Each structure stands twice: as structure tokens, then as C-alpha cells.
Amino acid sequence: MAESGALPTGFGELEVLAVGTVLLVEALSGLSLNSLTILSFCKTPELRTPSHLLVLSLALADSGISLNALVAATSSLLRRWPYGSEGCQAHGFQGFATALASICSSAAIAWGRYHHYCTRSRLDWNTAVSLVFFVWLSSTFWAALPLLGWGHYDYEPLGTCCTLDYSRVDRNFTSFLFTMAFFNFLLPLFITVTSYRLMEQKLGKTGRPPVPALIAKTVPTVNAINYALGSEMVHRGIWQCLSQQRKDRDREQ
């Protein structure tokens, strides 16, 4: 199916269209919500703080995931991958890099909240910028390794998008997978859980830490609701942006 319009083995016409439709809805909802977050950060001075810079990083990463899902949705609806093998490698790299950036940005936000609420000191710009720089540099580094031979990107079973080839069981991929998982999943998870647990103990409140293909691509929407739209300040920023745009349109009319 990667090169032609034939249905992949084990999938029917309705299943392929259903997958494409779900991906399209997830991509558009994720792009819409995270675009509002990015727009509010750019338009509202009150949101331009070190803590919200971490949220901006998450919104950018999740927008990248949504764009990746949009490409997958288009391919699913076409019933083929139209971008060739080089496009598959680029799609896999972009999706993996933004997914890692999303995970690490979530961990950075958790640590930033712990720092703010438990140490009672504000996050400074140097620390926030350094965290964002490290998140994206690290994510790009790990996502580039399969392009250099450690790990491998390939088509997913449906043949309409590309990701890490988890079907491989050779030593090369296994060593990459376990090393990558430690630094990019277990370590961020430890930071996130520990930060929220310490906050719970400090503040005496009950809190829960935030956490294949279709489920993973719902993350941008969930993150946008949880981190961005769940903030009263971001709410005000989005409302100010939308209200200003409406006033501008009224003046033009």
C-alpha cells in the first residue's frame, strides 16, 4: 500500500477510511487548540513569562504531532503513501522529534510547577530558555539517530504513515529502543511523577501527573486542554485575542 492504492493485507475499505477520518479529526482539533495557545502567547504580554514559555514549547511540539497526523490522515484517505521512501524517513523523523519534545516539555512543565509552588521562587528566563533549548536539541538528536543507522524508520502496518520500525528484533534496534526509552520515557516520567508527588505533599492536594498510532495522536488535544486551556490566564489571553480580531473586523466593515 505504501506505493500503490491497493488495500493493505488484513484491512478493509471501511477500516482504512475510518482510520483516516479519526486521524483527520485529531489533527485538526490538535492544530486548532494549540494554535490558540501559540496565538495567545504571542498577542498577550501577560503570558510572556518563563513558565508559559514551557507551555509554548509543548504547544509547538503538539502542533508538530498534529501536522504529522494530518499527513497520515491524507495518506489514509488516499489509501496510499504518495511521498516515497525519502518522504517516509522525513515523516518518521518529524513525528518522532515532536513526540519526544512533547514528552520532555511535559516533564519540564512539571518541574517548573514544582519549582514555583514548592520553592516559592519564580522560574527565571535563563532557566526556562535553557530548558526549552535542551528539550528540542535532545529530541532532534534522538530522532536523527535512526537516519544515521541506529534504529530505523519504516511504514506502519496500514502503510500510510511512518514511524520507528518496532517489528525489528535485531541487536541494533533493540539497543536503540531501550536506550532511547530510558532517556526519553522513563526519565521524563520519573521527573513528572516525582514533581507532582512532591507538590501534593507540599500543598496537601491530590493531583495526578499527565501522561499505537491513533491514541498517541490524541496527545496534542489532551495537552492543549490540560496545560493551556486549563489555565485561567491563558483563557483570558485567548479571549483577548479573539475579541481584538472581532473588533478589527467590525472596524473594517
Phi, psi and chi 1 to 4 in degrees:
 res  aa     phi    psi   chi1   chi2   chi3   chi4
   1 MET       -  -22.3 -177.4  172.2  178.7      -
   2 ALA   -61.1  -32.7      -      -      -      -
   3 GLU  -108.9  -14.8  -57.4  -63.6  -23.3      -
   4 SER  -132.3 -180.0   67.6      -      -      -
   5 GLY   -93.0    7.2      -      -      -      -
   6 ALA   -69.6  145.2      -      -      -      -
   7 LEU   -69.6  142.3  -70.0  173.3      -      -
   8 PRO   -68.8  154.1   26.5  -34.3      -      -
   9 THR   -60.8  129.8  -56.2      -      -      -
  10 GLY    90.4   -0.9      -      -      -      -
  11 PHE  -122.3  139.2  -66.5   92.2      -      -
  12 GLY   -98.6  171.2      -      -      -      -
  13 GLU   -57.8  -45.3 -179.4   82.8   27.4      -
  14 LEU   -65.2  -37.7 -174.1   59.6      -      -
  15 GLU   -66.3  -42.4  -68.4  172.0  -51.4      -
  16 VAL   -64.2  -44.0  174.8      -      -      -
  17 LEU   -65.2  -37.0  -68.7  176.4      -      -
  18 ALA   -64.4  -44.1      -      -      -      -
  19 VAL   -61.4  -44.5  168.7      -      -      -
  20 GLY   -62.0  -40.0      -      -      -      -
  21 THR   -67.2  -44.8  -58.5      -      -      -
  22 VAL   -62.0  -44.6  171.2      -      -      -
  23 LEU   -61.2  -39.6  -75.2  172.6      -      -
  24 LEU   -64.5  -44.3 -176.7   61.9      -      -
  25 VAL   -62.9  -44.8  171.0      -      -      -
  26 GLU   -63.2  -41.6  -68.9  173.9   -9.9      -
  27 ALA   -65.3  -46.8      -      -      -      -
  28 LEU   -68.8  -38.9  -66.0  178.7      -      -
  29 SER   -67.5  -41.8   60.8      -      -      -
  30 GLY   -64.2  -43.1      -      -      -      -
  31 LEU   -64.3  -41.6  -81.2  173.3      -      -
  32 SER   -64.5  -50.8  -60.1      -      -      -
  33 LEU   -66.4  -43.0  -67.6  174.0      -      -
  34 ASN   -73.4  -28.6  -75.1  -71.9      -      -
  35 SER   -65.2  -37.3  -65.7      -      -      -
  36 LEU   -62.0  -40.8  -77.3  174.6      -      -
  37 THR   -63.2  -46.5  -57.5      -      -      -
  38 ILE   -64.1  -43.0  -64.2  168.8      -      -
  39 LEU   -63.3  -42.5  179.5   64.1      -      -
  40 SER   -65.4  -36.6   64.0      -      -      -
  41 PHE   -64.0  -40.7 -177.2   89.0      -      -
  42 CYS   -73.8  -32.2  -64.0      -      -      -
  43 LYS   -95.7  -19.4  -66.3  -74.3 -172.2  177.7
  44 THR  -111.5  110.6  -50.2      -      -      -
  45 PRO   -57.1  -35.4  -23.8   34.0      -      -
  46 GLU   -62.4  -22.4  -67.3   84.4   -4.5      -
  47 LEU   -88.3   -8.6  -67.6 -179.5      -      -
  48 ARG   -83.9   70.7  -64.0  172.2 -161.6  160.0
  49 THR  -121.3  161.4   64.4      -      -      -
  50 PRO   -56.8  -40.4  -27.0   35.2      -      -
  51 SER   -64.7  -41.1  -64.4      -      -      -
  52 HIS   -74.8  -18.2  -76.6  102.3      -      -
  53 LEU   -62.7  -36.5 -179.9   64.5      -      -
  54 LEU   -66.1  -38.5  -57.7 -179.7      -      -
  55 VAL   -67.1  -38.0  176.9      -      -      -
  56 LEU   -61.1  -42.5  176.2   65.8      -      -
  57 SER   -59.3  -42.5  174.7      -      -      -
  58 LEU   -64.3  -42.3  179.0   63.6      -      -
  59 ALA   -64.0  -39.4      -      -      -      -
  60 LEU   -65.1  -42.7  -70.2  171.1      -      -
  61 ALA   -63.2  -44.1      -      -      -      -
  62 ASP   -69.8  -30.2  -72.8  -17.2      -      -
  63 SER   -64.6  -36.6  -65.2      -      -      -
  64 GLY   -65.1  -40.0      -      -      -      -
  65 ILE   -62.7  -41.4  -63.9  174.8      -      -
  66 SER   -66.0  -38.9  -64.2      -      -      -
  67 LEU   -63.0  -40.1  -73.8  172.8      -      -
  68 ASN   -61.4  -41.4 -169.3  -88.0      -      -
  69 ALA   -67.4  -33.1      -      -      -      -
  70 LEU   -64.6  -40.8 -173.9   60.4      -      -
  71 VAL   -63.0  -43.8  172.6      -      -      -
  72 ALA   -63.5  -38.5      -      -      -      -
  73 ALA   -64.0  -44.4      -      -      -      -
  74 THR   -60.4  -44.5  -56.2      -      -      -
  75 SER   -64.3  -39.4  -59.3      -      -      -
  76 SER   -64.1  -41.4  -63.8      -      -      -
  77 LEU   -69.7  -28.0  -64.1  175.4      -      -
  78 LEU   -80.4  -14.3  -69.4  173.4      -      -
  79 ARG    65.7   24.8  -59.8 -165.8  -48.5  167.3
  80 ARG  -163.6  162.3   65.1 -173.1 -179.7   88.7
  81 TRP   -97.2  109.7  176.9 -101.1      -      -
  82 PRO   -91.8    5.1   33.1  -32.9      -      -
  83 TYR  -106.6    3.8  -51.3  109.1      -      -
  84 GLY    75.5 -179.8      -      -      -      -
  85 SER   -69.4  -36.8   58.2      -      -      -
  86 GLU   -67.0  -37.3  -68.2 -175.1   -3.7      -
  87 GLY   -64.5  -34.5      -      -      -      -
  88 CYS   -63.8  -43.6  175.7      -      -      -
  89 GLN   -64.5  -41.1  -63.0  -60.3  -56.2      -
  90 ALA   -66.2  -40.6      -      -      -      -
  91 HIS   -65.0  -42.7 -174.6 -107.0      -      -
  92 GLY   -63.7  -43.7      -      -      -      -
  93 PHE   -62.8  -48.8  167.3   78.8      -      -
  94 GLN   -62.7  -42.9 -172.8  -89.7  -16.8      -
  95 GLY   -66.4  -41.2      -      -      -      -
  96 PHE   -71.2  -40.1 -165.9   45.5      -      -
  97 ALA   -63.0  -45.0      -      -      -      -
  98 THR   -71.8  -31.8   50.9      -      -      -
  99 ALA   -65.6  -43.8      -      -      -      -
 100 LEU   -65.2  -40.2  -66.1 -179.8      -      -
 101 ALA   -63.3  -36.3      -      -      -      -
 102 SER   -65.1  -44.9  177.2      -      -      -
 103 ILE   -62.2  -48.4  -66.4  169.8      -      -
 104 CYS   -69.9  -32.8  -66.2      -      -      -
 105 SER   -66.2  -37.8  -67.0      -      -      -
 106 SER   -62.1  -41.4  -63.4      -      -      -
 107 ALA   -65.4  -39.6      -      -      -      -
 108 ALA   -64.0  -39.6      -      -      -      -
 109 ILE   -63.6  -42.5  -69.7  171.8      -      -
 110 ALA   -61.0  -44.9      -      -      -      -
 111 TRP   -65.2  -39.9  179.5   85.9      -      -
 112 GLY   -62.3  -38.6      -      -      -      -
 113 ARG   -69.5  -39.1  -71.1 -177.7  171.6  179.3
 114 TYR   -61.0  -45.2  159.8   77.0      -      -
 115 HIS   -60.6  -39.8 -178.2  -88.9      -      -
 116 HIS   -73.1  -47.7  175.9   75.2      -      -
 117 TYR   -84.5  -27.6  -70.4  109.7      -      -
 118 CYS   -99.1  -28.0  -65.1      -      -      -
 119 THR  -100.4   -9.8   65.9      -      -      -
 120 ARG    59.7   27.4  -61.7  -61.2  179.9 -177.0
 121 SER  -125.0  138.6   58.7      -      -      -
 122 ARG   -72.4  145.9  -69.6 -175.5  177.1  -85.6
 123 LEU   -70.1  128.8 -169.3   66.8      -      -
 124 ASP   -90.9  164.9   60.7   77.7      -      -
 125 TRP   -64.1  -39.9  -82.7  106.1      -      -
 126 ASN   -60.4  -43.0  -73.2  -24.6      -      -
 127 THR   -66.6  -45.0  -57.4      -      -      -
 128 ALA   -63.4  -46.1      -      -      -      -
 129 VAL   -63.1  -41.2  171.1      -      -      -
 130 SER   -62.8  -41.2  -62.2      -      -      -
 131 LEU   -62.7  -46.1  -80.5  173.2      -      -
 132 VAL   -64.2  -43.1  171.0      -      -      -
 133 PHE   -60.9  -44.4  179.1   76.9      -      -
 134 PHE   -65.0  -41.6  175.4   78.3      -      -
 135 VAL   -57.6  -48.8  161.9      -      -      -
 136 TRP   -74.9  -35.1  -74.8   95.4      -      -
 137 LEU   -66.0  -44.8 -178.9   64.0      -      -
 138 SER   -63.7  -44.1  173.5      -      -      -
 139 SER   -63.9  -42.5  -59.4      -      -      -
 140 THR   -64.6  -40.3  -57.8      -      -      -
 141 PHE   -60.8  -50.4  167.9   76.5      -      -
 142 TRP   -68.4  -34.5  -75.3  100.0      -      -
 143 ALA   -72.4  -24.5      -      -      -      -
 144 ALA   -80.5  -21.7      -      -      -      -
 145 LEU   -58.0  -42.6  -70.3  178.0      -      -
 146 PRO   -61.7  -28.4  -26.7   36.9      -      -
 147 LEU   -71.0  -23.7  -60.3  177.2      -      -
 148 LEU   -96.3    0.4  -58.4  176.0      -      -
 149 GLY   115.0  -11.4      -      -      -      -
 150 TRP  -101.1  104.0 -164.2   22.8      -      -
 151 GLY    93.8  178.9      -      -      -      -
 152 HIS  -159.7  135.7 -177.8   68.5      -      -
 153 TYR   -95.4  140.5  -66.8  119.4      -      -
 154 ASP  -155.1  174.3 -156.1   -7.9      -      -
 155 TYR   -67.3  143.8  -60.1  101.8      -      -
 156 GLU   -73.0  166.2  -69.8 -172.4   -9.9      -
 157 PRO   -52.1  -34.1  -30.0   36.6      -      -
 158 LEU   -72.4  -22.4 -163.8   60.6      -      -
 159 GLY    80.4   13.6      -      -      -      -
 160 THR  -115.7    4.9   55.5      -      -      -
 161 CYS  -157.7  168.0   58.0      -      -      -
 162 CYS  -126.5  145.1  -61.9      -      -      -
 163 THR  -155.6 -170.6 -174.9      -      -      -
 164 LEU   -61.2  141.4  -71.5  175.0      -      -
 165 ASP   -84.5   88.4 -175.1    5.1      -      -
 166 TYR   -74.0   -7.3  -65.6   99.9      -      -
 167 SER   -76.8  -15.3   64.7      -      -      -
 168 ARG   -74.5  139.1  -65.3 -160.1  171.8 -160.9
 169 VAL  -124.7   14.7  -67.9      -      -      -
 170 ASP   -75.9  167.7   55.0   66.9      -      -
 171 ARG   -63.2  -35.7 -178.9  175.6  -60.6  179.1
 172 ASN   -59.0  -53.6  174.3  -76.5      -      -
 173 PHE   -71.2  -38.3 -175.2   77.5      -      -
 174 THR   -62.0  -43.2  -57.7      -      -      -
 175 SER   -65.6  -39.5   61.8      -      -      -
 176 PHE   -64.7  -45.4  168.1   76.3      -      -
 177 LEU   -61.8  -46.5 -176.2   62.7      -      -
 178 PHE   -69.8  -39.7  -81.2   95.2      -      -
 179 THR   -66.2  -46.4  -53.1      -      -      -
 180 MET   -62.0  -42.5  179.7  -84.7  -60.5      -
 181 ALA   -63.5  -36.2      -      -      -      -
 182 PHE   -65.0  -48.3  174.9   78.8      -      -
 183 PHE   -79.6  -26.7  -73.7  103.1      -      -
 184 ASN  -112.6   -7.4  -65.2  -76.9      -      -
 185 PHE  -124.5  -56.6  -68.8   99.5      -      -
 186 LEU   -67.1  -45.2  -64.9 -180.0      -      -
 187 LEU   -65.9  -48.5 -169.3   57.0      -      -
 188 PRO   -61.1  -37.0  -24.7   34.7      -      -
 189 LEU   -63.8  -41.4  178.8   62.6      -      -
 190 PHE   -62.0  -44.1  173.1   78.9      -      -
 191 ILE   -62.9  -44.0  -66.9  172.2      -      -
 192 THR   -64.7  -51.1  -58.4      -      -      -
 193 VAL   -63.6  -45.4  171.8      -      -      -
 194 THR   -62.2  -42.3  -58.2      -      -      -
 195 SER   -62.5  -45.6  -63.9      -      -      -
 196 TYR   -72.4  -32.8  -79.0  105.1      -      -
 197 ARG   -66.0  -42.7  -74.9  -70.8  172.4   82.7
 198 LEU   -65.1  -37.3  -68.6  174.5      -      -
 199 MET   -64.4  -40.9  -75.1  174.6   58.1      -
 200 GLU   -61.7  -43.0  179.1 -176.9  -15.8      -
 201 GLN   -67.4  -39.1  -66.1  173.9    6.8      -
 202 LYS   -71.3  -42.7 -179.4   76.3  172.6 -180.0
 203 LEU   -95.7  -11.3  -57.2  176.8      -      -
 204 GLY    69.7   29.4      -      -      -      -
 205 LYS  -117.8  152.4  -64.1  179.5 -179.5  179.6
 206 THR   -88.0  125.7  -58.9      -      -      -
 207 GLY  -138.7  156.0      -      -      -      -
 208 ARG  -121.4  134.5  -69.9  176.3  -63.8  175.3
 209 PRO   -72.2  145.8   25.6  -32.4      -      -
 210 PRO   -69.0  158.8   26.1  -32.3      -      -
 211 VAL  -140.1      -  -72.0      -      -      -
 212 PRO       -  162.7    8.3 -136.9      -      -
 213 ALA   -58.0  -50.4      -      -      -      -
 214 LEU   -66.1  -42.0  -66.3 -177.9      -      -
 215 ILE   -65.6  -43.6  -63.4  176.9      -      -
 216 ALA   -60.1  -34.5      -      -      -      -
 217 LYS   -82.3   -0.6  -68.7 -179.8  174.4   61.9
 218 THR   -84.7  -11.2   63.9      -      -      -
 219 VAL   -57.1  -43.9  169.0      -      -      -
 220 PRO   -56.2  -41.4  -26.8   35.4      -      -
 221 THR   -67.1  -44.4  -57.3      -      -      -
 222 VAL   -62.4  -44.9  174.2      -      -      -
 223 ASN   -63.8  -40.2  -78.4  -18.8      -      -
 224 ALA   -62.1  -41.3      -      -      -      -
 225 ILE   -70.2  -41.9  -65.4  172.2      -      -
 226 ASN   -72.9  -51.2 -174.8   32.0      -      -
 227 TYR   -92.6  -40.6  -73.2  111.4      -      -
 228 ALA   -92.9  -61.5      -      -      -      -
 229 LEU   -69.9  -15.9  -58.9 -176.1      -      -
 230 GLY   -79.9   -5.3      -      -      -      -
 231 SER   -95.2  128.1  167.9      -      -      -
 232 GLU   -62.8  -35.9 -177.1  179.1   -9.1      -
 233 MET   -67.1  -39.9 -173.9  175.5  -68.8      -
 234 VAL   -66.9  -37.5  175.9      -      -      -
 235 HIS   -53.6  -49.2  -83.5  165.7      -      -
 236 ARG   -64.2  -39.6  -68.1 -160.9  -59.6  -92.1
 237 GLY   -63.5  -43.8      -      -      -      -
 238 ILE   -63.9  -42.8  -68.6  173.9      -      -
 239 TRP   -63.2  -39.8  176.9 -109.7      -      -
 240 GLN   -63.3  -41.7  -70.9  174.7   15.8      -
 241 CYS   -63.4  -47.9  -68.8      -      -      -
 242 LEU   -66.6  -38.7  -64.1  178.2      -      -
 243 SER   -65.9  -40.3  -60.7      -      -      -
 244 GLN   -65.4  -41.1 -176.1   61.7   41.9      -
 245 GLN   -64.1  -38.7  -70.6  178.4   -2.5      -
 246 ARG   -66.1  -40.3 -175.1  173.9 -180.0  178.8
 247 LYS   -62.5  -40.8  -69.1  177.9 -178.3  177.5
 248 ASP   -63.0  -40.4  -67.0  -19.7      -      -
 249 ARG   -66.6  -38.0  -75.7 -162.7  -58.8  -92.4
 250 ASP   -64.5  -38.8  -68.3  -20.3      -      -
 251 ARG   -65.5  -40.3  -68.5 -165.1 -166.8   99.2
 252 GLU   -64.5  -33.9  -67.6  174.4   -1.6      -
 253 GLN   -77.3      -  -66.1  174.2   -5.9      -
